[in-house]
Amino acid sequence: MKVLLLTTCLYNEENYSDFLRLTNSLSLQKKSVFFEHAVLFQNYTLDNKLLNSSENHSVNAFYVKDIMSLSKARNFLISEYLDLIADYEYVSFPDDDCWYPSEFWGCFEALAETDDVDIFYTKFSSKPINNFSLNESHTTYKLVKNASSNTTIYKSNIISQLKVFNEEFGVGSINNGGEDTDFAIRAMLLAKNIVFNNSDLIGHRDPIAEFRYRYFKGSFGVLKNHYFKSIPLLLITLRKFLVGLVFLLSNKIKISDFFIRKV
């Protein structure tokens, strides 16, 4: 199985160390899974570092001196591979600070061989486990809650149809956050077979619940863009609005955070 991974890394020594943890985790995966790993190093002014490839892992690095939003960075990488996307079976967008347990991609390959999966999503934790036995039925609510760049894998033909992230959203954009949710919702509306695994299969630092308000503007804006497309999306948007009212009354957000800013 050939997998395309697209990662962006705001370069500093700590982030680069995290990135190496990610690449090292790929070298431990089942050898029948081959990874083409494209990485965009931002804020990069040093001489290019040598990135080691392995038997099942090839790295293609790009370097820019500027800093851009996550959605814009991912679109840069997609544009480099869009004409070649059919050469890969699956595509994912892991952050530089996530990693995979050694059995993850072998288990995913077995799942993909027995089930024609268009989208697979799961959960993450600082202590991930190897357990694919908890696959369960997908719902819109589960996807909105759990799908992220780290935890979602897309069949390549889904990417060829979506083409880009919405650059109005994303960390570093004018509407902070929400780019992963927007991409996953648009993919969901195209997909036929979606699988959710309700366990912590992917490694990443644990989320800090008290900082969720920082991404309200982007995530609520995304839901407002899609709420009319299904009853579940409408109900999820209303629920998010009520969460926003709690944040507002707690002085964590402003009234302006309920409205999308345009690029």
N, C-alpha and C positions, 0 to 999 in steps of 0.2 A: 504494500500500500504506500502511495506517495502522498505526503502531507506538506502543505505550504504553511509556514508560520511567519507572521508579519509582526515585528516588534519594534517599538521606538524607545530610545533610551536617552534621557537628558543626562549628558555625560558628566560624571564626577567619579571619584575613586570608589565611593560607596555603591553607587548605582552600577558601575562596571563590575564590581565584585558580585552584586546580585545577579547581573546578567550572566556571569560565568557559572553561577550556581544553576541557572536555567539551562545553559548549554551542556553542562556536565550531566544534568538529569536526562537529557536527550540521548547522550551516549550510552546510558544504561538501559535503554528501551529495547524491546524485541527487535532483532536485526532485520526482520522482514518488513519493518516499517522504516521508510526512508524519509528524512526531513530536509526540505529546502528551507533554510532559515534566513529571511531577509530582515536586516536590522538597520534602522535609521538612527545614527548617533547625532543628537542635537547639541548645540553649545560646544562644539568640538573644535579646538584650536591646536591640538597636538599633532605630531606625526601619527599617521595611521598605525594602529596596533595590529599585530598579526592575530588573526582569529583562527584557532585550530579547528579543522574539520575532523570527522571520524568516519568509520566505515559506513554508518547510516545517517550521517549528519553533515550537510554542506552549508557553510555560512556565506552570505553575500551582503557585505556591509556598504552603507552609504553614509556620507559625512556632511553635515552642514554647520555653519557657524552660528546660525540663528536659532531662536526658540519659537516653536509653533504649537498650536493646540493639538491635542491628541487626535482629534478627528482629521485635521489637516495633514498631520504626519502619517496617519494610516492611509489617507487618500494618496499621498505621495507614493507609498509602497504599493498600493493596489495598482496605480497607474503603471508601475514598472512591470507588473506581472499579468495585467488583465488580458493581454493577447495570448498568454501562455496558460491561462487558468485551467483549461481543459486537460492539461498534462498532469494535473493533480486531482486526487480523489476528494480530499478534504482540505479545508482552510480554517485556520484559527488565528487569533490576535493576542497572544500571551503578552502580559506586561513583563518588563525586565526583571521584576522582583517576584515572579511566580516560579514554580517548579513542579515537576511531575514525579510521583512515586514510580518506582522501576517497572511495575506491572501495568501502568495505566494504558499506554498506547497498544500494548499487546491485547489487553482486554477489549479496548475499543475496536481494534481490528477484527476480533472474533465477533463482536456485536454487529459490525458493519457487513461482515460476510454472511450473516444469517438473517439480517434485517436491513432493508433498503432505507437507511436513515438519512433524512434530509437535514435535520438539526438535532444535535445532542447537547444537552446542558446539564450541569450538575452544581455542586456547591464547593466552597474552598475553606481551608482551615490552615492554621500554622502547624497542625499535626494531621496531615492527610492520611487516608487509609486506602488500602487496595481492596475494594469490595464493590463489584459490579452486580451484586445480587439484588440491589434495591431499586432497579429500574421500575418506573411506575408510569401511569397515564399522565400525559401532559395536560395542563390547563393554562389559559391565558394568565391567570393570577400567578401561578408558579413561575412562568417564564418572566414576567415583569419583575418579580421578586428576586429571582436567582440568576438570570442570564447576564453575563458580563463578558468582557473581552477574554478574561482568564478561564471562564468556565463553559464557554460555548464553542462548539465545532460545527462548521457549516459544510454541506456538500458543495463542491466547487461550482456547480451550475447555478446554485442560489447566489453566490457571489457575482457570477457573470451577469445575472439579472439585476442585482442591486447596484453594482458598480462602485458606489461611493458612500461614505458616511456623510451625514448632514453637518456641514461645517458651522451652522448656527449653534450647535451644541458641542459639549465636550470640555474636559478640564483644560483651562487656558483660553477658552472662547468667551464671547460676550455673554453666553448663557451657560454658566459653569455646570458641567455634568450632563448626563442624559444621553450621550452619543451611543453608548452600548445598548441602552433600552430601545432607542429609536431604531437602530440597526436590527436588533432581534425581533422587534414587532414587525417591521417590514418583511423580514425573512419569514416569520411565522405565517404571514398572509400569503406567501408563495408556496410554502412547504406542504407536503402531503403526510409525511411520516415524521413525527417529532417525539423524541425520547427524553425523559427526565430521569436522572438518577438522584435519589434523595439521600445522598451521603457526601461526605467531604472528600472528594476524590483528587482534588488539586491543591497543591501547597501555595499559600499566600499568607501574609500577616493577617491576623484577625481584625475584622472591622471594629471601629470605635463608634458605638451606637450614639453617643452624645454629639458626634460631629455630623450626623446625617443631614442636619439642616443646611450645611454648606452646599449640598447638591440639589436642594429643593427646586431652585429656579429652573435648572435644566431639565430635571426629571418631570416636573409638573408641566413644563412647556411642551415636552415630547408627548405626554399623555393628552394634552389639549389638542395636539395635532392629529391624534388618532382616535379620540373618544367616540366619534360618530361611526366607526367602522364595525363595531360589534357591541352587543349589550355588556359583555364582561369588561371591555375597555371603558365603556361609559361608567360602570360601577366603580372600577378601579380609579378612574379620574376623580370621581366624587369623593372617594375615600381619601385620595391624596390631597384634595382641597381641604378636607377637614383636618388632616395632619398639618397642613400649612397654617390653618387658623390657630392651632395649638402653638406652632413655632412663632407666629405673629404675636400672640398674647404673651409669649415668654420673651419677647424682644430679641428673638434670634434671627428673624428675617424682617424685611420691610414690605410694605404694600406693593412696591415695584417688582418684588420677586414673584408676584403672581402673573406677570406679563412677560412675554417673549420680546427680547430686543432683536432687531433684524440686522444682518450683516450689512 
